């Protein structure tokens, strides 16, 4: 443990920490978030990653970068951030896509919240649901959700198919087209009384039955 701690001190001491207090604070926060997420220390490259944070500060406020960090590290284990190692470089790359999700989460309408909840209910992650909502109209998402109800039982990975359907805008039958998934209507309506057959029809029916059964020739 002592050897490991000594190596960490040497790694962080090779490059002088940046003088900008915001840059230093944000880099240290990134390292702490990494530690909490991965369970291992994050080796800060003060010069290289300090320059990246400076570029981020030129576009976003300090509070916005904190929100970016929280959203960045809150992504699922199969995200590109996890695959790339949750680096500061990756944060800068994903920031333009993450910020609209953050703004959307802060200012969502009831209809948008319902859409996110419906997507999550179908197995889509919240991060992906927010990304879809930031990129596509709510009306398109709701239409794909309705169509998804009819096809999801036949799909191997329904959640992935739903995400793909929204992103690729899968074709959906127009509203006035017949719904082939609905069961056929009943032959008779329960709320309507059956009208008895006319006398002539009943007489002919009985005569035909008697002829077929041989009863018309009975003594």
Short mmCIF file of the C-alpha atoms (twelve columns), coordinates in Angstrom:
data_MODEL
# 
_entry.id   MODEL 
# 
loop_
_atom_site.group_PDB 
_atom_site.id 
_atom_site.type_symbol 
_atom_site.label_atom_id 
_atom_site.label_alt_id 
_atom_site.label_comp_id 
_atom_site.label_asym_id 
_atom_site.label_seq_id 
_atom_site.Cartn_x 
_atom_site.Cartn_y 
_atom_site.Cartn_z 
_atom_site.pdbx_PDB_model_num 
ATOM 1   C CA . UNK A 1   0.000   0.000   0.000   1 
ATOM 2   C CA . UNK A 2   2.842   2.377   0.811   1 
ATOM 3   C CA . UNK A 3   4.534   1.654   -2.523  1 
ATOM 4   C CA . UNK A 4   1.276   2.298   -4.388  1 
ATOM 5   C CA . UNK A 5   0.702   5.584   -2.570  1 
ATOM 6   C CA . UNK A 6   4.291   6.650   -3.285  1 
ATOM 7   C CA . UNK A 7   3.824   5.942   -7.000  1 
ATOM 8   C CA . UNK A 8   0.629   8.002   -7.030  1 
ATOM 9   C CA . UNK A 9   2.428   10.951  -5.413  1 
ATOM 10  C CA . UNK A 10  5.212   10.698  -7.974  1 
ATOM 11  C CA . UNK A 11  2.752   10.536  -10.882 1 
ATOM 12  C CA . UNK A 12  0.882   13.639  -9.752  1 
ATOM 13  C CA . UNK A 13  4.057   15.488  -8.830  1 
ATOM 14  C CA . UNK A 14  5.719   15.148  -12.223 1 
ATOM 15  C CA . UNK A 15  3.650   18.007  -13.641 1 
ATOM 16  C CA . UNK A 16  2.908   21.129  -11.677 1 
ATOM 17  C CA . UNK A 17  -0.769  21.652  -10.875 1 
ATOM 18  C CA . UNK A 18  -2.435  24.451  -12.861 1 
ATOM 19  C CA . UNK A 19  -2.677  27.839  -11.117 1 
ATOM 20  C CA . UNK A 20  -6.337  28.373  -12.123 1 
ATOM 21  C CA . UNK A 21  -8.317  27.347  -9.015  1 
ATOM 22  C CA . UNK A 22  -11.395 26.354  -11.033 1 
ATOM 23  C CA . UNK A 23  -9.344  24.092  -13.278 1 
ATOM 24  C CA . UNK A 24  -7.679  22.468  -10.281 1 
ATOM 25  C CA . UNK A 25  -10.976 22.020  -8.433  1 
ATOM 26  C CA . UNK A 26  -12.723 20.496  -11.455 1 
ATOM 27  C CA . UNK A 27  -9.851  18.123  -12.174 1 
ATOM 28  C CA . UNK A 28  -9.758  16.970  -8.575  1 
ATOM 29  C CA . UNK A 29  -13.536 16.517  -8.670  1 
ATOM 30  C CA . UNK A 30  -13.216 14.463  -11.858 1 
ATOM 31  C CA . UNK A 31  -10.638 12.270  -10.147 1 
ATOM 32  C CA . UNK A 32  -12.928 11.810  -7.143  1 
ATOM 33  C CA . UNK A 33  -15.893 10.911  -9.358  1 
ATOM 34  C CA . UNK A 34  -13.685 8.394   -11.134 1 
ATOM 35  C CA . UNK A 35  -12.606 6.921   -7.800  1 
ATOM 36  C CA . UNK A 36  -16.242 6.586   -6.715  1 
ATOM 37  C CA . UNK A 37  -17.310 5.050   -10.028 1 
ATOM 38  C CA . UNK A 38  -14.427 2.706   -10.807 1 
ATOM 39  C CA . UNK A 39  -12.923 2.126   -7.384  1 
ATOM 40  C CA . UNK A 40  -9.411  3.049   -8.487  1 
ATOM 41  C CA . UNK A 41  -7.394  6.305   -8.439  1 
ATOM 42  C CA . UNK A 42  -7.420  8.520   -11.520 1 
ATOM 43  C CA . UNK A 43  -3.938  9.675   -12.633 1 
ATOM 44  C CA . UNK A 44  -4.401  13.372  -13.448 1 
ATOM 45  C CA . UNK A 45  -2.359  14.830  -16.300 1 
ATOM 46  C CA . UNK A 46  -2.333  18.405  -15.071 1 
ATOM 47  C CA . UNK A 47  -0.969  20.011  -18.234 1 
ATOM 48  C CA . UNK A 48  -2.943  18.104  -20.860 1 
ATOM 49  C CA . UNK A 49  -6.206  17.744  -18.972 1 
ATOM 50  C CA . UNK A 50  -5.913  21.192  -17.446 1 
ATOM 51  C CA . UNK A 51  -5.939  22.602  -20.976 1 
ATOM 52  C CA . UNK A 52  -9.077  20.582  -21.724 1 
ATOM 53  C CA . UNK A 53  -10.860 21.948  -18.657 1 
ATOM 54  C CA . UNK A 54  -9.863  25.472  -19.671 1 
ATOM 55  C CA . UNK A 55  -11.520 24.895  -23.047 1 
ATOM 56  C CA . UNK A 56  -14.636 23.625  -21.308 1 
ATOM 57  C CA . UNK A 57  -14.694 26.707  -19.066 1 
ATOM 58  C CA . UNK A 58  -14.638 28.852  -22.202 1 
ATOM 59  C CA . UNK A 59  -17.968 27.290  -23.217 1 
ATOM 60  C CA . UNK A 60  -19.652 26.276  -19.956 1 
ATOM 61  C CA . UNK A 61  -19.796 27.722  -16.466 1 
ATOM 62  C CA . UNK A 62  -18.218 25.938  -13.531 1 
ATOM 63  C CA . UNK A 63  -21.620 24.787  -12.286 1 
ATOM 64  C CA . UNK A 64  -22.497 23.462  -15.741 1 
ATOM 65  C CA . UNK A 65  -19.268 21.454  -15.863 1 
ATOM 66  C CA . UNK A 66  -20.155 19.960  -12.487 1 
ATOM 67  C CA . UNK A 67  -23.503 18.880  -13.960 1 
ATOM 68  C CA . UNK A 68  -21.650 17.523  -16.992 1 
ATOM 69  C CA . UNK A 69  -19.410 15.475  -14.736 1 
ATOM 70  C CA . UNK A 70  -22.362 14.062  -12.800 1 
ATOM 71  C CA . UNK A 71  -24.188 13.112  -16.004 1 
ATOM 72  C CA . UNK A 72  -20.997 11.767  -17.584 1 
ATOM 73  C CA . UNK A 73  -20.241 9.435   -14.678 1 
ATOM 74  C CA . UNK A 74  -23.895 8.512   -14.308 1 
ATOM 75  C CA . UNK A 75  -23.937 6.716   -17.659 1 
ATOM 76  C CA . UNK A 76  -24.391 2.922   -17.695 1 
ATOM 77  C CA . UNK A 77  -21.557 0.437   -17.689 1 
ATOM 78  C CA . UNK A 78  -21.980 -0.298  -21.409 1 
ATOM 79  C CA . UNK A 79  -21.591 3.347   -22.475 1 
ATOM 80  C CA . UNK A 80  -18.716 4.697   -24.532 1 
ATOM 81  C CA . UNK A 81  -17.536 6.650   -21.491 1 
ATOM 82  C CA . UNK A 82  -17.095 3.409   -19.556 1 
ATOM 83  C CA . UNK A 83  -15.428 1.752   -22.535 1 
ATOM 84  C CA . UNK A 84  -12.998 4.647   -22.962 1 
ATOM 85  C CA . UNK A 85  -12.245 4.882   -19.264 1 
ATOM 86  C CA . UNK A 86  -14.194 7.984   -18.107 1 
ATOM 87  C CA . UNK A 87  -11.331 10.269  -19.110 1 
ATOM 88  C CA . UNK A 88  -11.381 14.067  -19.187 1 
ATOM 89  C CA . UNK A 89  -10.836 13.863  -22.934 1 
ATOM 90  C CA . UNK A 90  -13.987 11.770  -23.272 1 
ATOM 91  C CA . UNK A 91  -15.924 14.257  -21.147 1 
ATOM 92  C CA . UNK A 92  -14.963 17.052  -23.539 1 
ATOM 93  C CA . UNK A 93  -16.010 14.911  -26.514 1 
ATOM 94  C CA . UNK A 94  -19.426 14.059  -25.039 1 
ATOM 95  C CA . UNK A 95  -20.175 17.468  -23.496 1 
ATOM 96  C CA . UNK A 96  -22.054 18.872  -26.560 1 
ATOM 97  C CA . UNK A 97  -24.429 15.886  -26.460 1 
ATOM 98  C CA . UNK A 98  -24.733 15.730  -22.675 1 
ATOM 99  C CA . UNK A 99  -25.597 19.381  -22.109 1 
ATOM 100 C CA . UNK A 100 -28.902 19.279  -24.058 1 
ATOM 101 C CA . UNK A 101 -29.964 16.321  -21.900 1 
ATOM 102 C CA . UNK A 102 -29.144 18.297  -18.761 1 
ATOM 103 C CA . UNK A 103 -31.121 21.328  -19.962 1 
ATOM 104 C CA . UNK A 104 -33.984 19.067  -20.975 1 
ATOM 105 C CA . UNK A 105 -34.097 17.368  -17.584 1 
ATOM 106 C CA . UNK A 106 -34.258 20.746  -15.853 1 
ATOM 107 C CA . UNK A 107 -37.090 22.097  -18.035 1 
ATOM 108 C CA . UNK A 108 -39.168 19.054  -19.005 1 
ATOM 109 C CA . UNK A 109 -42.887 19.375  -19.587 1 
ATOM 110 C CA . UNK A 110 -45.373 16.852  -18.195 1 
ATOM 111 C CA . UNK A 111 -45.693 15.307  -21.656 1 
ATOM 112 C CA . UNK A 112 -41.914 14.889  -21.908 1 
ATOM 113 C CA . UNK A 113 -41.733 13.331  -18.448 1 
ATOM 114 C CA . UNK A 114 -44.446 10.870  -19.439 1 
ATOM 115 C CA . UNK A 115 -42.507 9.970   -22.593 1 
ATOM 116 C CA . UNK A 116 -39.318 9.358   -20.588 1 
ATOM 117 C CA . UNK A 117 -41.241 7.237   -18.090 1 
ATOM 118 C CA . UNK A 118 -42.841 5.227   -20.911 1 
ATOM 119 C CA . UNK A 119 -39.460 4.600   -22.555 1 
ATOM 120 C CA . UNK A 120 -37.918 3.550   -19.251 1 
ATOM 121 C CA . UNK A 121 -40.900 1.281   -18.694 1 
ATOM 122 C CA . UNK A 122 -39.980 -0.530  -21.910 1 
ATOM 123 C CA . UNK A 123 -36.423 -1.147  -20.704 1 
ATOM 124 C CA . UNK A 124 -34.710 1.931   -22.153 1 
ATOM 125 C CA . UNK A 125 -32.202 3.611   -19.818 1 
ATOM 126 C CA . UNK A 126 -32.984 7.129   -18.597 1 
ATOM 127 C CA . UNK A 127 -29.858 8.514   -20.289 1 
ATOM 128 C CA . UNK A 128 -30.916 7.043   -23.638 1 
ATOM 129 C CA . UNK A 129 -34.508 8.205   -23.145 1 
ATOM 130 C CA . UNK A 130 -33.330 11.773  -22.521 1 
ATOM 131 C CA . UNK A 131 -31.069 11.582  -25.564 1 
ATOM 132 C CA . UNK A 132 -34.007 10.460  -27.716 1 
ATOM 133 C CA . UNK A 133 -36.168 13.239  -26.313 1 
ATOM 134 C CA . UNK A 134 -33.466 15.814  -27.049 1 
ATOM 135 C CA . UNK A 135 -33.179 14.642  -30.656 1 
ATOM 136 C CA . UNK A 136 -36.769 13.765  -31.631 1 
ATOM 137 C CA . UNK A 137 -40.248 15.301  -31.138 1 
ATOM 138 C CA . UNK A 138 -42.415 13.829  -28.395 1 
ATOM 139 C CA . UNK A 139 -45.128 13.052  -30.945 1 
ATOM 140 C CA . UNK A 140 -42.763 10.780  -32.917 1 
ATOM 141 C CA . UNK A 141 -41.684 8.964   -29.761 1 
ATOM 142 C CA . UNK A 142 -45.299 8.394   -28.700 1 
ATOM 143 C CA . UNK A 143 -46.180 7.023   -32.139 1 
ATOM 144 C CA . UNK A 144 -43.298 4.561   -31.985 1 
ATOM 145 C CA . UNK A 145 -44.324 3.558   -28.460 1 
ATOM 146 C CA . UNK A 146 -47.832 2.725   -29.698 1 
ATOM 147 C CA . UNK A 147 -46.449 0.662   -32.576 1 
ATOM 148 C CA . UNK A 148 -44.008 -1.019  -30.196 1 
ATOM 149 C CA . UNK A 149 -46.876 -2.513  -28.209 1 
ATOM 150 C CA . UNK A 150 -47.887 -4.633  -31.212 1 
ATOM 151 C CA . UNK A 151 -44.423 -5.903  -32.155 1 
ATOM 152 C CA . UNK A 152 -42.411 -6.171  -28.939 1 
ATOM 153 C CA . UNK A 153 -43.535 -9.744  -28.176 1 
ATOM 154 C CA . UNK A 154 -41.937 -10.886 -31.441 1 
ATOM 155 C CA . UNK A 155 -38.574 -9.158  -30.843 1 
ATOM 156 C CA . UNK A 156 -35.450 -10.608 -29.281 1 
ATOM 157 C CA . UNK A 157 -34.362 -7.276  -27.759 1 
ATOM 158 C CA . UNK A 158 -37.459 -5.049  -27.555 1 
ATOM 159 C CA . UNK A 159 -35.751 -2.083  -25.831 1 
ATOM 160 C CA . UNK A 160 -32.979 -1.870  -28.437 1 
ATOM 161 C CA . UNK A 161 -35.538 -2.177  -31.235 1 
ATOM 162 C CA . UNK A 162 -37.607 0.647   -29.749 1 
ATOM 163 C CA . UNK A 163 -34.574 2.943   -29.579 1 
ATOM 164 C CA . UNK A 164 -33.690 2.063   -33.169 1 
ATOM 165 C CA . UNK A 165 -37.277 2.658   -34.295 1 
ATOM 166 C CA . UNK A 166 -37.273 6.176   -32.850 1 
ATOM 167 C CA . UNK A 167 -33.847 7.062   -34.234 1 
ATOM 168 C CA . UNK A 168 -34.546 5.643   -37.687 1 
ATOM 169 C CA . UNK A 169 -38.184 6.786   -37.763 1 
ATOM 170 C CA . UNK A 170 -39.614 3.390   -38.673 1 
ATOM 171 C CA . UNK A 171 -42.676 3.543   -40.884 1 
ATOM 172 C CA . UNK A 172 -46.021 3.301   -39.115 1 
ATOM 173 C CA . UNK A 173 -49.426 2.736   -40.818 1 
ATOM 174 C CA . UNK A 174 -51.520 5.846   -41.098 1 
ATOM 175 C CA . UNK A 175 -54.278 6.368   -38.560 1 
ATOM 176 C CA . UNK A 176 -57.033 5.647   -41.100 1 
ATOM 177 C CA . UNK A 177 -55.492 2.303   -42.100 1 
ATOM 178 C CA . UNK A 178 -57.175 -0.807  -40.638 1 
ATOM 179 C CA . UNK A 179 -55.629 -2.187  -37.501 1 
ATOM 180 C CA . UNK A 180 -54.848 -5.779  -38.396 1 
ATOM 181 C CA . UNK A 181 -53.874 -6.555  -34.824 1 
ATOM 182 C CA . UNK A 182 -57.385 -6.039  -33.460 1 
ATOM 183 C CA . UNK A 183 -59.517 -9.186  -33.000 1 
ATOM 184 C CA . UNK A 184 -62.447 -9.717  -35.325 1 
ATOM 185 C CA . UNK A 185 -65.765 -8.305  -34.036 1 
ATOM 186 C CA . UNK A 186 -68.336 -10.656 -32.580 1 
ATOM 187 C CA . UNK A 187 -71.048 -12.006 -34.857 1 
ATOM 188 C CA . UNK A 188 -73.780 -10.430 -32.758 1 
ATOM 189 C CA . UNK A 189 -73.864 -7.474  -30.393 1 
ATOM 190 C CA . UNK A 190 -74.733 -8.113  -26.776 1 
ATOM 191 C CA . UNK A 191 -76.719 -4.903  -26.508 1 
ATOM 192 C CA . UNK A 192 -79.012 -5.769  -29.454 1 
ATOM 193 C CA . UNK A 193 -81.862 -8.287  -29.257 1 
ATOM 194 C CA . UNK A 194 -81.997 -10.947 -31.952 1 
ATOM 195 C CA . UNK A 195 -85.034 -10.600 -34.237 1 
ATOM 196 C CA . UNK A 196 -86.944 -13.913 -34.823 1 
ATOM 197 C CA . UNK A 197 -87.012 -15.260 -38.366 1 
ATOM 198 C CA . UNK A 198 -90.127 -14.529 -40.490 1 
ATOM 199 C CA . UNK A 199 -92.842 -17.267 -40.469 1 
ATOM 200 C CA . UNK A 200 -92.294 -18.227 -44.132 1 
ATOM 201 C CA . UNK A 201 -88.537 -18.679 -43.494 1 
ATOM 202 C CA . UNK A 202 -89.191 -20.828 -40.424 1 
ATOM 203 C CA . UNK A 203 -91.711 -22.960 -42.347 1 
ATOM 204 C CA . UNK A 204 -89.304 -23.556 -45.225 1 
ATOM 205 C CA . UNK A 205 -86.512 -24.368 -42.767 1 
ATOM 206 C CA . UNK A 206 -88.647 -26.976 -40.977 1 
ATOM 207 C CA . UNK A 207 -89.714 -28.514 -44.307 1 
ATOM 208 C CA . UNK A 208 -86.079 -28.797 -45.402 1 
ATOM 209 C CA . UNK A 209 -85.055 -30.400 -42.129 1 
ATOM 210 C CA . UNK A 210 -87.910 -32.887 -42.350 1 
ATOM 211 C CA . UNK A 211 -86.911 -33.816 -45.912 1 
ATOM 212 C CA . UNK A 212 -83.259 -34.326 -44.974 1 
ATOM 213 C CA . UNK A 213 -84.097 -36.454 -41.965 1 
ATOM 214 C CA . UNK A 214 -86.748 -38.509 -43.792 1 
ATOM 215 C CA . UNK A 215 -89.521 -37.385 -41.513 1 
ATOM 216 C CA . UNK A 216 -91.586 -35.980 -44.389 1 
ATOM 217 C CA . UNK A 217 -92.291 -39.545 -45.551 1 
ATOM 218 C CA . UNK A 218 -93.136 -40.872 -42.120 1 
ATOM 219 C CA . UNK A 219 -96.721 -42.393 -41.777 1 
# 
